[in-house]
Each structure stands twice: as C-alpha cells, then as structure tokens.
C-alpha cells in the first residue's frame, strides 16, 4: 500500500505542490480579472465583487451592465478560468486530505504491526529529558524499545528519531497493552510525576508479574511507594545528580576512571556491591604523603583499601603494607562509602588532602 501511495504521488505530483500551483493560478485569475474590470472604468470594490461572484458561481446578478464586447470577453474569461480554477482547487484539497489521512492510518497500522512482532523489548514511558537520553542509549545498544508519550510535540520528536511510539497516557492499561507489555522484558517509567509513576508501576506489575520495572522518583519519600507498588529498582535523578556533584568536588581526579571503559565497567560492577573505585592524590604537605600503606588503611578504619599506587609511569598494584606513600602519588582506592572516608579521616584528626579538599 505504501508503494501504491508513492506511485500515485509520482504520477499526480506532490499534493502540496499541486495545491500551491492551483492557488497561485486562482489568485492570478482574480487579480487580472479585477484589473480588467477596473480598466473599463469600474471601481475596485465593484470589480472585485464581480470577480468573486463569478469565480464562486454565486450568481446574485451583475454589479453593472455588461453591455460592451470588452466586458463580455472579460466576464466569459473570468467564468471559464475562475470556475476551472475553483474546481481544481477543490480537487487538490481533497487529494491532500486523502493522502494525509491514508498516511496517518497506514503509518499507525504499520507501527502497531511492528510492535506486535516485538518480544523481550523495553517500554519507555515518557519522552522528556530522561526518556530521550534513555531511548537514545538503548537504540545505540541495539535494544528494541517502544516509547509511550501523550504530548504531541514530544511524540513527533520520538517518531522523527525513528522509535516505535504509542500515543497515549501510560497510566491507561489499554495503552500499555498496545505497547506489548505482556511480551516486554523491562518497563522504565520516567515521568516527572511521582503519582503517575506509582500508578503505572502498579498497573504494569499486575499485567506482567515477570516484568522488570525501573521507576523514576522525584521525592525521596516516593521510593518506598514505588517499591511497594512493584518496582524492582527506583532511580532518584536529583539524588544522583547531587551525589555526582559532591563526588566531583571531593574526588576530582576520579573523573579519569569514568572515562576509561574497562574501569567504568568495573566501577559499575562494584557499585552493585556498595563499593567504588576512587583516585585520590597524596599532595605534598599532607599527613598521608608520609605514611605507609598499612598505616593509611588503619587510620581509615576500613573505609578504604589502597589497591594501586601510581607514581609517574610506575604502577604498583596491590602494594605491600610497608610501601611508603610519597608526595604526588596517585592512590587508587577501593571505597566503601565516599562520605565515610572523609568522616573517618576527620575522626582520626589527621590532616589529609583527598583530591583538592583538606580533612
């Protein structure tokens, strides 16, 4: 059917282009006919009124007597060209509306047909800032996904990006069914409305008990509600953003670890265990710069363990406890809790610089 529409457009021309050409033709006829009547001594008002009556075939009667061969010729030309133009204009409008409706109907049917073939896909509810980034990352990874969005502008943006889309409110079960929730592997509800996310989570859990649900929460108190509603995991963007900023302030050198793919993957795996890798600098003049590895770990009281010392081009992996930490050494440490490190160092009242901060 799509090929049929394409072939029809190629033969008849673009409906938009046809419409523009016919409108230009009708306007030309109206302007020329009006000027022709005015050339016979008519006023602009009488001339334009006569042309409109003739073009639209209303036939209320002549404004002035048509009693000369010149006026006869102008009137006949206006009737033939004007009426022909209006007929063509009507046909062009019908063609345009028909093609647009067919494209919309066939496009929606084709979209639903493609969604019906999906199994083990991801449903993304909401195409805002988080939904847009999430959909892009999933698409780049080759993961099949369906976007559910009710906003026409965001829906058009998702369709333009090439994603499978369902137009509607994700809180409605019919919309989730249309998105293939019974065959989906994961549902991510990332709407900025906590109440909507809770409702979607509750509905999705009832419709597919085996579904993995990841929900977004704005208020910290919403996390417990989402978990009770059936979410497997809850993401608090505000909390994550604040934690990330604090980490950048406390451990600026650790950004290099995030940019390395292997280390970033390792940090992700450690994060599942409540651990993390950080890179701190033993700057000159701080107490830690003169300690052994064993003494530094004892002072931290188990808050971190030094797994590698970077000394210029030298890498000392799993350094012995009697290895001396020299000024300028970069220490890769395995951390239980970034905040615990600072608290432990402060508790022991030892002046140590972690990143750019002195504790």
C-alpha positions as CSV (number, residue, x, y, z in Angstrom):
1,X,0.0,0.0,0.0
2,X,2.9,2.3,0.7
3,X,4.3,1.7,-2.8
4,X,0.9,2.5,-4.2
5,X,0.8,5.8,-2.4
6,X,4.3,6.6,-3.6
7,X,3.5,5.7,-7.2
8,X,0.3,7.8,-7.1
9,X,2.2,10.8,-5.8
10,X,4.8,10.4,-8.5
11,X,2.1,10.4,-11.2
12,X,-0.1,13.1,-9.8
13,X,2.6,15.1,-8.3
14,X,3.0,16.2,-4.7
15,X,-0.4,17.2,-3.2
16,X,1.2,20.2,-1.5
17,X,2.9,21.3,-4.7
18,X,-0.3,20.9,-6.7
19,X,-2.3,22.9,-4.2
20,X,0.3,25.7,-4.2
21,X,0.2,25.9,-8.0
22,X,-3.6,25.9,-8.2
23,X,-3.9,28.6,-5.6
24,X,-1.4,30.7,-7.5
25,X,-3.4,30.2,-10.7
26,X,-6.7,31.2,-9.0
27,X,-5.1,34.3,-7.4
28,X,-3.7,35.3,-10.8
29,X,-7.2,35.0,-12.5
30,X,-8.8,37.1,-9.7
31,X,-6.1,39.8,-9.9
32,X,-6.1,40.0,-13.7
33,X,-9.9,40.0,-13.9
34,X,-10.2,42.7,-11.3
35,X,-7.7,44.9,-13.2
36,X,-9.6,44.2,-16.4
37,X,-12.9,45.5,-15.0
38,X,-11.2,48.5,-13.5
39,X,-9.7,49.3,-16.9
40,X,-13.3,49.6,-18.1
41,X,-14.0,52.3,-15.6
42,X,-15.3,50.2,-12.7
43,X,-14.2,50.9,-9.1
44,X,-12.1,48.5,-7.2
45,X,-15.0,47.5,-5.0
46,X,-17.3,46.8,-7.9
47,X,-14.6,45.0,-9.9
48,X,-13.5,42.7,-7.0
49,X,-17.1,42.0,-6.0
50,X,-18.0,41.0,-9.6
51,X,-15.0,38.7,-9.9
52,X,-15.7,36.9,-6.6
53,X,-19.4,36.4,-7.6
54,X,-18.3,35.0,-11.0
55,X,-15.5,32.8,-9.7
56,X,-17.6,31.2,-6.9
57,X,-20.6,30.9,-9.3
58,X,-23.0,32.5,-6.8
59,X,-24.9,34.4,-9.5
60,X,-26.5,37.2,-7.4
61,X,-26.6,39.4,-10.5
62,X,-24.4,41.8,-12.4
63,X,-22.9,44.7,-10.4
64,X,-23.0,46.9,-13.5
65,X,-24.4,46.2,-17.0
66,X,-22.3,44.0,-19.2
67,X,-23.0,45.9,-22.4
68,X,-19.8,46.1,-24.4
69,X,-17.8,43.4,-26.2
70,X,-14.9,44.1,-23.9
71,X,-16.9,43.4,-20.8
72,X,-18.4,40.3,-22.4
73,X,-14.9,38.9,-23.1
74,X,-13.6,39.7,-19.6
75,X,-16.7,38.1,-18.0
76,X,-16.5,35.0,-20.1
77,X,-12.8,34.6,-19.4
78,X,-13.4,35.1,-15.7
79,X,-16.1,32.4,-15.7
80,X,-14.1,29.9,-17.6
81,X,-10.8,30.3,-15.9
82,X,-12.2,31.1,-12.5
83,X,-14.6,28.2,-12.3
84,X,-12.0,25.9,-13.7
85,X,-9.5,27.1,-11.0
86,X,-12.0,26.5,-8.2
87,X,-12.8,23.0,-9.4
88,X,-9.1,22.2,-9.5
89,X,-8.6,23.8,-6.1
90,X,-11.4,21.6,-4.6
91,X,-9.8,18.5,-6.1
92,X,-6.3,19.5,-4.8
93,X,-7.7,19.9,-1.3
94,X,-9.5,16.5,-1.4
95,X,-6.3,14.9,-2.7
96,X,-4.2,16.5,0.0
97,X,-6.5,15.5,2.9
98,X,-6.9,12.0,1.5
99,X,-3.2,11.4,1.2
100,X,-2.6,12.8,4.7
101,X,-5.3,10.6,6.2
102,X,-4.1,7.5,4.4
103,X,-0.5,8.1,5.5
104,X,-1.7,8.6,9.1
105,X,-3.8,5.4,9.1
106,X,-1.3,3.3,7.3
107,X,1.6,4.7,9.5
108,X,-0.3,3.8,12.7
109,X,-1.2,0.4,11.4
110,X,2.4,-0.3,10.4
111,X,3.6,0.9,13.8
112,X,1.3,-1.4,15.6
113,X,2.2,-4.3,13.4
114,X,5.9,-3.8,14.2
115,X,5.2,-3.5,17.9
116,X,3.1,-6.8,17.7
117,X,6.3,-8.6,16.5
118,X,8.4,-7.4,19.4
119,X,9.3,-9.8,22.3
120,X,11.6,-9.0,25.2
121,X,11.6,-5.3,24.4
122,X,11.8,-2.2,26.6
123,X,8.9,0.1,27.2
124,X,9.9,3.7,28.0
125,X,7.0,5.7,29.5
126,X,7.7,9.4,28.9
127,X,9.9,11.1,26.4
128,X,11.2,14.0,28.4
129,X,14.8,14.8,29.2
130,X,15.4,11.4,30.8
131,X,13.3,9.4,28.4
132,X,15.0,11.0,25.4
133,X,18.5,10.1,26.7
134,X,17.4,6.6,27.8
135,X,15.8,5.9,24.4
136,X,18.9,7.1,22.5
137,X,21.2,4.9,24.6
138,X,19.0,1.8,24.2
139,X,18.8,2.4,20.5
140,X,22.6,2.8,20.2
141,X,23.0,-0.5,22.0
142,X,20.6,-2.2,19.6
143,X,17.9,-2.9,22.2
144,X,14.3,-2.9,20.8
145,X,12.1,-0.3,22.6
146,X,8.7,1.3,22.5
147,X,8.1,4.9,23.6
148,X,4.8,5.8,25.2
149,X,4.1,9.5,25.2
150,X,0.9,11.6,25.2
151,X,2.4,15.0,24.3
152,X,2.1,15.6,20.5
153,X,5.3,17.6,20.3
154,X,7.4,15.0,22.1
155,X,5.7,12.2,20.3
156,X,6.6,13.8,17.0
157,X,10.2,14.1,18.2
158,X,10.3,10.4,19.1
159,X,8.8,9.4,15.7
160,X,11.3,11.6,13.9
161,X,14.1,9.9,15.8
162,X,12.9,6.5,14.4
163,X,11.5,5.0,17.6
164,X,8.4,2.9,17.8
165,X,5.8,5.0,19.5
166,X,2.4,4.7,21.1
167,X,0.4,7.9,21.5
168,X,-1.5,8.0,24.8
169,X,-1.4,8.1,28.6
170,X,0.8,5.3,30.1
171,X,-1.5,5.2,33.1
172,X,-4.1,3.5,31.0
173,X,-3.9,-0.2,30.7
174,X,-5.1,-0.2,27.1
175,X,-2.0,1.9,26.1
176,X,0.3,-0.5,28.0
177,X,-1.3,-3.4,26.2
178,X,-0.8,-1.7,22.8
179,X,2.9,-1.2,23.8
180,X,3.2,-5.0,24.2
181,X,3.6,-5.1,28.0
182,X,2.7,-8.8,28.1
183,X,5.8,-9.6,26.0
184,X,8.1,-6.9,27.3
185,X,11.2,-7.5,29.3
186,X,11.6,-4.1,31.0
187,X,9.4,-1.1,31.7
188,X,11.0,2.2,32.6
189,X,8.6,4.8,33.8
190,X,10.5,8.1,33.8
191,X,7.7,10.7,34.0
192,X,8.3,13.7,36.2
193,X,5.0,12.9,38.1
194,X,5.6,10.6,41.0
195,X,1.9,9.7,41.3
196,X,1.7,8.7,37.6
197,X,4.9,6.6,38.0
198,X,3.4,4.8,41.0
199,X,0.1,4.1,39.1
200,X,2.0,2.9,36.0
201,X,4.2,0.6,38.2
202,X,1.2,-0.9,39.9
203,X,-0.7,-1.5,36.7
204,X,2.4,-2.9,34.9
205,X,3.1,-5.3,37.8
206,X,-0.4,-6.7,37.7
207,X,-0.4,-7.1,33.9
208,X,3.0,-8.8,33.8
209,X,4.3,-10.3,37.1
210,X,7.7,-11.2,35.4
211,X,8.3,-7.7,34.1
212,X,11.4,-5.8,35.4
213,X,10.2,-2.3,36.3
214,X,12.6,0.6,36.8
215,X,10.8,3.7,38.1
216,X,11.8,7.3,38.4
217,X,11.1,9.2,41.7
218,X,11.4,12.9,42.3
219,X,10.8,13.0,46.1
220,X,12.9,10.6,48.3
221,X,9.7,9.5,50.1
222,X,8.3,8.1,46.8
223,X,11.0,5.4,46.6
224,X,9.2,3.2,49.2
225,X,5.9,3.7,47.5
226,X,7.3,2.7,44.1
227,X,8.9,-0.4,45.6
228,X,5.7,-1.4,47.3
229,X,3.8,-0.9,44.0
230,X,6.1,-3.4,42.4
231,X,9.1,-1.6,41.1
232,X,12.4,-3.6,41.0
233,X,14.6,-0.5,41.1
234,X,14.0,3.1,41.8
235,X,16.1,5.9,40.4
236,X,16.2,9.4,42.0
237,X,17.7,11.7,39.5
238,X,18.0,14.6,41.9
239,X,19.8,12.4,44.4
240,X,22.1,11.0,41.8
241,X,22.9,14.5,40.4
242,X,23.8,15.8,43.9
243,X,25.9,12.8,44.6
244,X,27.7,13.2,41.3
245,X,28.5,16.8,42.0
246,X,29.7,16.0,45.5
247,X,32.0,13.3,44.1
248,X,33.4,15.7,41.5
249,X,34.2,18.1,44.4
250,X,35.7,15.6,46.7
251,X,37.4,13.4,44.2
252,X,38.2,15.5,41.0
253,X,40.9,13.1,40.0
254,X,38.4,10.2,39.7
255,X,36.9,11.6,36.5
256,X,39.7,9.8,34.7
257,X,38.4,6.5,35.9
258,X,34.9,7.1,34.5
259,X,36.3,7.9,31.0
260,X,38.2,4.6,30.8
261,X,35.7,1.9,29.5
262,X,37.1,-1.0,31.5
263,X,37.4,0.9,34.7
264,X,33.9,2.4,34.2
265,X,32.6,-1.1,33.9
266,X,34.5,-2.2,36.9
267,X,33.1,0.7,38.9
268,X,29.6,-0.2,37.8
269,X,30.0,-3.8,39.0
270,X,31.5,-2.7,42.3
271,X,28.6,-0.3,42.7
272,X,26.2,-3.3,42.8
273,X,28.1,-4.4,45.9
274,X,28.1,-1.0,47.5
275,X,31.8,-0.3,46.7
276,X,33.5,2.1,44.4
277,X,36.9,3.0,43.0
278,X,38.3,6.5,43.6
279,X,41.5,8.2,42.7
280,X,43.0,10.4,45.4
281,X,46.2,12.4,45.3
282,X,48.8,12.4,48.2
283,X,49.7,16.0,47.7
284,X,52.9,17.4,49.4
285,X,52.5,18.7,52.9
286,X,49.7,16.3,53.9
287,X,50.0,13.6,56.5
288,X,49.1,10.8,54.2
289,X,52.1,11.6,52.0
290,X,54.4,10.3,54.6
291,X,52.5,7.2,55.7
292,X,52.9,3.6,54.8
293,X,50.0,1.8,53.0
294,X,49.2,-0.2,56.2
295,X,49.2,2.9,58.4
296,X,46.9,4.8,56.0
297,X,44.4,1.9,55.8
298,X,44.4,1.6,59.6
299,X,43.7,5.3,60.0
300,X,40.8,5.0,57.6
301,X,39.4,2.2,59.9
302,X,38.3,0.1,57.0
303,X,36.7,2.9,55.0
304,X,39.1,2.3,52.0
305,X,41.8,0.0,50.8
306,X,44.7,1.0,48.6
307,X,44.8,-1.3,45.5
308,X,47.3,0.6,43.4
309,X,49.8,3.4,43.6
310,X,50.6,5.4,40.5
311,X,54.0,7.0,40.8
312,X,54.7,8.7,37.5
313,X,55.0,6.0,34.9
314,X,55.3,3.3,37.6
315,X,52.3,1.3,38.7
316,X,52.4,-0.6,42.0
317,X,49.5,-3.0,42.0
318,X,48.4,-4.4,45.4
319,X,51.2,-2.6,47.2
320,X,52.6,-4.2,50.4
321,X,51.6,-2.7,53.7
322,X,55.1,-1.3,54.3
323,X,55.2,0.5,50.9
324,X,55.7,4.2,51.6
325,X,53.3,6.7,50.1
326,X,55.4,9.5,48.5
327,X,54.2,13.1,47.9
328,X,52.5,13.3,44.5
329,X,51.5,9.6,44.4
330,X,48.1,8.9,43.0
331,X,46.3,6.3,45.0
332,X,43.6,4.1,43.5
333,X,41.5,3.1,46.5
334,X,38.6,0.7,46.9
335,X,36.0,2.7,48.9
336,X,33.0,1.5,50.9
337,X,31.4,4.9,51.1
338,X,32.8,8.2,49.8
339,X,31.3,10.1,52.7
340,X,32.7,7.5,55.2
341,X,36.3,8.2,54.0
342,X,36.0,11.9,54.9
343,X,34.3,11.1,58.2
344,X,36.9,8.6,59.2
345,X,39.8,10.9,58.3
346,X,38.2,13.7,60.3
347,X,37.5,11.4,63.3
348,X,41.2,10.4,63.5
349,X,42.1,14.2,63.3
350,X,44.8,13.6,60.7
351,X,45.3,16.3,58.2
352,X,44.9,14.5,54.8
353,X,44.0,16.0,51.5
354,X,41.6,14.0,49.4
355,X,41.5,15.4,45.9
356,X,41.5,19.2,46.5
357,X,40.0,19.1,49.9
358,X,41.8,19.0,53.2
359,X,40.4,16.9,56.0
